[in-house]
Amino acid sequence: MFKTRLRSSIILMALTILVIILGGNVLFGALLVISLVGISELYKILKIEKTVLGLIGYLATIAYYGLVLFELDDYLMLLFIGFLLLLMVTYVVTYPNYRFEQVMTAFFGLFYVSIMLSYIYQVAILEDGAILVWLIFIGSWGSDTCAYCVGILFGKHKIIPKLSPKKSLEGCIGGVIGAALIGFLYALALGNRITGIDNPKLLFTIIGASASIISQIGDWAASAIKRNFDIKDYGKLIPGHGGILDRFDSVIFTAPIVYYLAVLF
């Protein structure tokens, strides 16, 4: 199991690095596919992945990404309202084929998976975006690694035992400090290559720490959903890891945080 997980991690990391380096339409297309797979994994929990509700969710994801690609922000609210109306019309016309929680999961999936993940692309197209986009993964996967190592070595106090029995307070703190340190070292290594930020060392440290905190909340949220429905993994796409949502559960939350911190500061 460990070898399978390690091999999958190496392949996934290599693919992630390649896609982000290529950027542009390659990154955009990859995120669209990942979002569609991720939203289908969420829909499978309530068995709507192959229903009309699921189809509407997939089409809404494609439409949303189209608006992002062509920077048609003025039409986003129209999309959200239209999406909800289509779901409610389907709910009414086909009644009692669907339960209310299925309809709400279809709506929630667009925001939880597709919109949140799209911020990876939105960060990448910012000024210095090719540099900033790596902070998303420093704040998620870097934080996870630091939290795991610190938790193994020093973890004594369980933070949320009913939800994540193996995670400790020491590990969580280690994840935040570790991500902040990696962010600082990242800015230090880049030197003068960062042109659009006045104090990149401070900003990258803040982003690393903030993203780590949010990523851990995202990880717990994903765990809570799985425990509510008594499932171990969202899928089986990535051997040793589960599905897309199992591997990107923290990235889902760090991407928008990195985007807005970068834009604000």
C-alpha positions as CSV (number, residue, x, y, z in Angstrom):
1,M,0.0,0.0,0.0
2,F,2.8,2.4,0.9
3,K,4.6,1.7,-2.4
4,T,1.4,2.3,-4.3
5,R,0.7,5.5,-2.5
6,L,4.3,6.7,-3.0
7,R,4.3,5.9,-6.7
8,S,0.9,7.7,-7.2
9,S,2.2,10.7,-5.3
10,I,5.3,11.0,-7.5
11,I,3.3,10.6,-10.7
12,L,0.7,13.1,-9.5
13,M,3.4,15.6,-8.4
14,A,5.2,15.3,-11.8
15,L,1.9,15.8,-13.7
16,T,1.0,18.8,-11.5
17,I,4.4,20.4,-12.1
18,L,4.2,19.9,-15.8
19,V,0.7,21.3,-16.2
20,I,1.4,24.3,-14.1
21,I,4.7,25.0,-16.0
22,L,2.9,24.8,-19.3
23,G,0.1,27.0,-17.9
24,G,-2.4,28.8,-20.2
25,N,-4.9,26.6,-22.0
26,V,-3.2,23.4,-20.8
27,L,-3.8,24.4,-17.1
28,F,-7.3,25.7,-17.9
29,G,-8.2,22.4,-19.7
30,A,-6.7,20.3,-16.9
31,L,-8.7,22.1,-14.3
32,L,-11.9,21.8,-16.2
33,V,-11.5,18.1,-16.4
34,I,-10.4,17.8,-12.8
35,S,-13.5,19.8,-11.8
36,L,-15.8,17.6,-13.8
37,V,-14.4,14.5,-12.3
38,G,-14.4,16.0,-8.8
39,I,-18.0,17.1,-9.0
40,S,-19.0,13.7,-10.3
41,E,-17.3,12.1,-7.2
42,L,-19.4,14.4,-5.0
43,Y,-22.6,13.6,-6.9
44,K,-21.9,9.8,-6.5
45,I,-22.4,10.2,-2.7
46,L,-26.1,10.9,-3.3
47,K,-26.4,8.9,-6.5
48,I,-27.1,11.8,-8.9
49,E,-23.9,11.5,-11.0
50,K,-25.8,9.9,-13.9
51,T,-29.1,11.8,-13.5
52,V,-30.6,15.0,-15.0
53,L,-29.4,16.9,-11.9
54,G,-25.9,15.7,-12.5
55,L,-26.0,16.7,-16.1
56,I,-27.1,20.2,-15.2
57,G,-24.2,20.4,-12.7
58,Y,-21.7,19.3,-15.4
59,L,-23.1,21.8,-17.9
60,A,-23.0,24.6,-15.2
61,T,-19.3,23.8,-14.6
62,I,-18.5,24.0,-18.3
63,A,-20.5,27.3,-18.6
64,Y,-18.7,28.7,-15.5
65,Y,-15.3,27.9,-16.9
66,G,-16.3,29.5,-20.2
67,L,-17.1,32.7,-18.4
68,V,-13.8,32.6,-16.5
69,L,-11.8,32.0,-19.7
70,F,-13.4,34.9,-21.5
71,E,-13.5,37.1,-18.4
72,L,-17.2,37.6,-18.5
73,D,-17.6,38.2,-14.8
74,D,-20.8,40.3,-15.3
75,Y,-22.7,37.1,-16.2
76,L,-21.7,35.0,-13.2
77,M,-24.7,35.8,-11.1
78,L,-26.9,35.1,-14.1
79,L,-25.3,31.7,-14.4
80,F,-25.8,30.9,-10.7
81,I,-29.5,32.0,-10.7
82,G,-30.1,30.1,-13.9
83,F,-28.4,27.0,-12.5
84,L,-30.5,27.1,-9.4
85,L,-33.7,27.6,-11.4
86,L,-33.0,24.7,-13.7
87,L,-32.4,22.5,-10.7
88,M,-35.6,23.6,-9.0
89,V,-37.6,23.1,-12.3
90,T,-36.2,19.6,-12.6
91,Y,-37.1,19.0,-8.9
92,V,-40.7,20.1,-9.5
93,V,-41.3,18.5,-12.9
94,T,-39.9,15.1,-11.9
95,Y,-41.2,15.0,-8.4
96,P,-40.9,12.8,-6.4
97,N,-37.8,11.4,-8.2
98,Y,-35.3,13.5,-6.3
99,R,-34.9,14.4,-2.6
100,F,-34.2,18.0,-1.6
101,E,-30.7,17.2,-0.4
102,Q,-29.9,15.8,-3.8
103,V,-30.9,19.1,-5.4
104,M,-28.9,21.1,-2.9
105,T,-25.8,18.8,-3.4
106,A,-26.0,19.4,-7.1
107,F,-26.0,23.2,-6.5
108,F,-23.3,23.0,-3.8
109,G,-21.0,21.0,-6.0
110,L,-20.5,23.8,-8.5
111,F,-19.2,26.1,-5.7
112,Y,-17.3,23.5,-3.6
113,V,-15.5,21.9,-6.5
114,S,-15.6,23.8,-9.8
115,I,-15.5,27.4,-8.6
116,M,-12.9,26.9,-5.9
117,L,-10.6,24.9,-8.1
118,S,-10.8,27.5,-10.9
119,Y,-8.8,29.9,-8.7
120,I,-5.7,27.9,-9.5
121,Y,-6.0,29.2,-13.1
122,Q,-7.1,32.6,-11.8
123,V,-3.9,32.9,-9.7
124,A,-1.8,31.7,-12.6
125,I,-2.9,34.5,-14.9
126,L,-2.2,37.3,-12.3
127,E,0.9,39.4,-12.5
128,D,3.7,37.1,-11.2
129,G,1.1,34.4,-11.4
130,A,3.6,31.8,-12.6
131,I,5.3,32.3,-9.2
132,L,2.3,32.9,-7.0
133,V,0.5,29.7,-8.2
134,W,3.0,27.5,-6.3
135,L,1.9,29.0,-3.0
136,I,-1.4,27.2,-3.4
137,F,0.5,23.9,-3.2
138,I,2.9,25.1,-0.5
139,G,-0.1,26.0,1.6
140,S,-1.8,22.6,1.0
141,W,0.5,19.8,0.2
142,G,3.5,21.5,1.9
143,S,1.5,22.1,4.9
144,D,0.2,18.5,4.9
145,T,3.7,17.1,4.8
146,C,5.0,19.4,7.6
147,A,1.9,18.6,9.8
148,Y,2.4,14.9,9.3
149,C,6.1,15.0,10.2
150,V,5.6,17.1,13.3
151,G,2.5,15.1,14.3
152,I,4.5,11.8,14.1
153,L,7.4,13.2,16.1
154,F,5.7,15.4,18.7
155,G,1.9,14.9,18.4
156,K,0.2,14.3,21.8
157,H,-2.9,16.4,22.0
158,K,-5.8,15.3,19.6
159,I,-7.5,18.3,18.1
160,I,-10.7,16.8,16.7
161,P,-10.6,13.1,17.7
162,K,-14.1,12.3,16.5
163,L,-13.4,13.6,13.0
164,S,-9.7,13.1,12.6
165,P,-8.4,10.8,15.3
166,K,-4.8,10.8,14.0
167,K,-4.3,14.5,13.8
168,S,-2.8,16.4,16.7
169,L,-2.7,20.0,17.8
170,E,1.1,19.9,17.5
171,G,0.8,18.6,13.9
172,C,-1.6,21.4,13.0
173,I,0.7,24.1,14.4
174,G,3.7,22.4,12.7
175,G,1.8,22.6,9.4
176,V,1.2,26.3,9.7
177,I,4.7,27.1,10.7
178,G,6.2,24.8,8.1
179,A,4.1,26.3,5.3
180,A,5.0,29.8,6.5
181,L,8.7,28.9,6.5
182,I,8.5,27.3,3.0
183,G,6.7,30.4,1.7
184,F,9.5,32.6,3.1
185,L,12.3,30.4,1.7
186,Y,10.5,30.3,-1.6
187,A,10.5,34.1,-1.8
188,L,14.1,34.2,-0.7
189,A,15.1,31.8,-3.4
190,L,13.3,33.8,-6.1
191,G,15.2,37.0,-5.2
192,N,14.5,39.8,-7.7
193,R,12.4,37.7,-10.0
194,I,9.3,39.0,-8.2
195,T,8.4,42.4,-9.7
196,G,4.8,43.1,-8.8
197,I,5.1,42.7,-5.0
198,D,6.8,45.2,-2.6
199,N,7.7,42.7,0.2
200,P,7.4,39.2,-1.2
201,K,9.1,37.5,1.8
202,L,6.5,38.9,4.2
203,L,3.6,38.3,1.9
204,F,4.6,34.7,1.0
205,T,5.1,33.9,4.7
206,I,1.6,35.3,5.5
207,I,0.1,33.5,2.5
208,G,1.8,30.2,3.5
209,A,0.5,30.4,7.1
210,S,-3.0,31.5,6.1
211,A,-3.3,28.9,3.3
212,S,-2.2,26.2,5.8
213,I,-4.9,27.1,8.3
214,I,-7.5,27.1,5.5
215,S,-6.2,23.9,4.0
216,Q,-6.6,22.1,7.2
217,I,-10.2,23.3,7.5
218,G,-10.7,22.0,4.0
219,D,-9.3,18.6,4.9
220,W,-11.5,18.3,7.9
221,A,-14.5,19.4,5.9
222,A,-13.9,16.7,3.4
223,S,-13.5,14.2,6.2
224,A,-16.7,15.3,7.8
225,I,-18.6,14.8,4.5
226,K,-17.2,11.3,4.1
227,R,-18.0,10.4,7.7
228,N,-21.6,11.7,7.3
229,F,-22.1,9.3,4.4
230,D,-19.9,6.5,5.8
231,I,-17.4,6.3,2.9
232,K,-13.6,6.0,3.1
233,D,-12.8,7.7,-0.2
234,Y,-14.6,9.8,-2.8
235,G,-13.3,7.6,-5.6
236,K,-10.6,5.2,-6.8
237,L,-9.0,7.2,-9.6
238,I,-5.6,7.7,-7.8
239,P,-4.3,4.4,-6.4
240,G,-3.5,4.7,-2.7
241,H,-5.1,8.1,-2.4
242,G,-8.7,7.7,-3.6
243,G,-10.4,10.2,-5.8
244,I,-9.7,13.7,-7.1
245,L,-11.5,15.2,-4.0
246,D,-9.4,13.0,-1.7
247,R,-6.2,14.5,-3.1
248,F,-7.4,18.0,-3.8
249,D,-9.6,18.6,-0.7
250,S,-7.1,21.1,0.8
251,V,-6.2,22.7,-2.5
252,I,-9.9,23.5,-3.0
253,F,-9.7,25.9,-0.1
254,T,-6.1,27.3,-0.5
255,A,-6.6,28.4,-4.2
256,P,-9.1,31.2,-3.5
257,I,-7.3,32.3,-0.3
258,V,-4.0,32.7,-2.2
259,Y,-5.8,34.5,-5.0
260,Y,-7.4,37.1,-2.7
261,L,-4.4,37.6,-0.5
262,A,-2.3,38.2,-3.6
263,V,-4.8,40.6,-5.0
264,L,-5.3,42.5,-1.8
265,F,-1.7,42.9,-0.8
